Amino acid sequence: MSETPPNTLQYRFDGPEDAPVLILGPSLGTTWHMWDRQVPELAKQWRIFRFDLPGHGGAPAYPAGSVGDLTARLLATLDRLGIQRFGYAGCALGGAVGLELALRHPERVASLALIAASPRFGTPDEFRQRGVIVRTNGLDPIARTSPDRWFTGGFAAAQPAITDWAVQMVRTTDPGCYIAACEALASFDIRADLAHVGVPTLVLVGSDDQVTGPAEARTLVAGIPDARLAVVPGASHLVPVEQPAAVTDLLVRHFSTAWQPAYDSATGQTAIPAAPVKPVLAAPPQLSPIAEIAPAVPAPFVGGGRPDPYDAGIKVRREVLGDAHVDRALAQADEFSGDFQEFVTRYAWGEIWDRPGLDRRSRSCVTLTALVAGGHLEELGFHVRAALRNGLTPVEIREVLLQAAVYCGVPAANSAFKVAQQVIREETTPEE
């Protein structure tokens, strides 16, 4: 067990101290106990290192809002322990950490196993919406439905104790850390980088996984040059729990046969594995080898010699309003309205919303008030939804509208309450 500073992770060891280190990374909403059934066999050959995500399993609640942040905390923990080289197996969010390690720190990863993983987990809108649900209702709705996402129906019915354990595991997670982890998954997308994963990789998936199923697994195998696929029948998303023996056997075989050596006893040097040679047809021409620094590409300029804010604007616009809304607005643009959409993206979102002087919660408060004052009810609906995504609670939105009633007028606020009430009901009601 460990004491946990803010920039590290809670961890535990199992197995012989002089064995190679094998790290097991957990899924969102779980703890290191999801690997309990694998540890006895794996610990015969490896020193097993397990960690908890922030706010999970009693770990300190220091939210991490990106996969890169989680990876940095894991590496900081390993550095404190003097661990430089390791194998890594991760499930779902834990798999995303493994991919980040293989891409950004390939010299440290001897072998990789990705379980119920994906180069992109659903859509950003789905995970930010889940954050809205948790912020408004707490974790109970997510906890109650977790067995449906994690296990097949037959397993859940036959194993009520494990089903109850799963519900309690989610229910006792810190909500703020869970929301931050949802944001980490929302922003994770390495589809264009898969060809740079130069580590022997096992991609393992349950045949009945409806969250990150065989289709996502095949995308990983197709993109990673040295990857093999294993589909476990009769298992859903949390396959190490549902089919522990099959997963254990696959992990033992993979890490026993696909462990890249790093230490050269003749030179005393640590070898950094080179990226494998990729077929001409499979290698995107714009991608560079792992260790090569790509030449800087100058950003387009607009008047005044400043970089064009359009790219930043489209990113912020999508993060605040959601992909579906932005895609719909851009798809409806034609020769008449296209310039206006470009203007809004570049100046409203790239110039104003991207300024550092106010955080997005504050900008949402200002925007809601201005829209009430102007009577722009259609835009108000979009921005109530955006305010929820930016972290405002329904109670805080209510207070903004009450304040607006004083300074913008009761009739305007009355109409605004009707719009906001409908949007909040739609966005914060958990799916059964």
Secondary structure, DSSP 8 states (H G I E B T S, - for coil): -----TTS--EEEES-TTS-EEEEE--TT--GGGGTTTHHHHTTTSEEEEE--TTSTT-------SHHHHHHHHHHHHHHHT---EEEEEETHHHHHHHHHHHH-GGGEEEEEEES--SS-S-HHHHHHHHHHHHHH-SHHHHHHHHHHHS-HHHHHH-HHHHHHHHHHHHTS-HHHHHHHHHHHHT---GGGGGG--S-EEEEEETT-SSS-HHHHHHHHHHSTTEEEEEETT--SSHHHHSHHHHHHHHHHHHHH-----EETTTTEE---------TTTS-TT---TT---------B-TTS-B-THHHHHHHHHHHH-HHHHHHHHHH--TTTHHHHHHIIIIIIIIITT-TTS-HHHHHHHHHHHHHHHT-HHHHHHHHHHHHHTT--HHHHHHHHHHHHHHH-HHHHHHHHHHHHHHHHHHHS---
